[in-house]
């Protein structure tokens, strides 16, 4: 069966998410197997952002010299296997070291697939970046549901992730091997710097996307605790927040490309940002369970295009290779998000769980003004 370039790049995003997303359903099982407390486990997981930041600092040089296709072939074929290996580590120290190496299989193809999606978008009259991220959200949602099912069936993390790797590795090889790379975007830089450090235009884009990113991070980390502490509801209801969010985000992203083509990135971003603001207000002040879930639904729709549009805007700047701009954008966002769990945790323990979402409201309002920097340059 032949797949066109647009279908293959969406499949790449889907495979990236489903190959890695199942790990997070087994965090509690991995903690029990290692016999460590939550603080030690949190320190262990720091290996991943450390490795990722190294990738984003130096990855542009690798991508510009090898191209996107070899990175996607090796990275996506190895990603499901590497994810399964994480569940087999015998100690916290070993898990930390493997997490650092795991970032190569996760973050380098992540950068390559965003660059390739932008190049495909540049070579065609229609947008594709948002639907690619919609495919990623769909894959993550499926990975989450499969992980929940595996936990319910009392499958060990290694068995579940190992069984997933058996079909995913050859499928990823087939999809990426047949991907015909698009031509790179032209740029004004004569030389590529060794380090992908943010420029002023990149920092403005980071400032736009940080509000929606903080809101999404708060939802992923604190929504279950928010539901548990705010409403008297069955335990299974508390876990609905992430699936509701991911479903809304996936639907929004899969349908956003047509809207962006028709109305432009600035108007679409501002319109959906209002939905994110309304959702955040609902979550912060919701008097009932139904309104809280409606708030999480609005948040999913509201933040759905923030990161894809920011990635496209960074790739289109043209002052240096798109790979370097996307890498520096991701690096800056990662650095800020690295500190956000501890900061929001302090807010939750000091001011209450609802305040965890309320303190993000000013950043969402700021995004409304900063959306102007998503406008493509001439």
Number of C-alpha atoms within 10 A of each C-alpha: 2 8 12 10 16 17 14 20 27 21 21 26 26 22 26 28 26 25 28 24 24 28 22 15 19 22 14 11 17 24 16 11 17 15 13 14 10 11 8 13 20 13 12 20 16 15 20 21 19 18 20 24 21 16 23 27 18 19 25 28 19 14 20 16 8 11 18 26 21 15 22 27 21 17 26 31 25 22 27 31 21 25 26 23 17 20 23 16 18 12 13 20 15 13 24 22 17 20 24 22 17 24 23 23 26 26 24 25 27 21 23 25 23 26 29 25 27 26 22 24 17 18 14 10 9 14 21 28 31 28 26 28 26 29 25 25 27 25 25 26 24 20 22 24 16 19 22 16 14 19 16 9 9 11 15 16 27 19 14 21 28 20 14 20 23 12 11 22 21 14 17 25 17 14 21 25 15 15 21 15 16 18 12 19 19 12 14 10 11 9 8 13 14 12 16 23 17 19 12 8 16 24 15 18 25 26 18 27 26 23 25 27 22 22 24 23 16 18 23 14 14 21 25 19 13 22 24 16 14 16 14 12 12 10 11 9 15 20 15 15 23 21 18 18 26 26 19 23 25 27 18 22 27 22 13 22 22 15 13 19 14 12 11 15 26 19 18 20 27 20 13 22 27 19 20 29 26 19 25 27 19 22 29 20 15 18 12 13 17 9 15 25 22 19 25 28 23 27 32 31 23 27 29 32 31 27 21 22 24 25 27 27 24 29 26 25 21 17 17 19 26 28 28 30 28 27 31 27 26 25 23 20 18 18 13 14 17 14 10 15 16 11 12 22 17 14 18 17 11 11 11 14 22 22 18 26 27 17 16 21 21 11 19 25 17 15 24 20 12 19 24 17 18 24 14 14 9 6
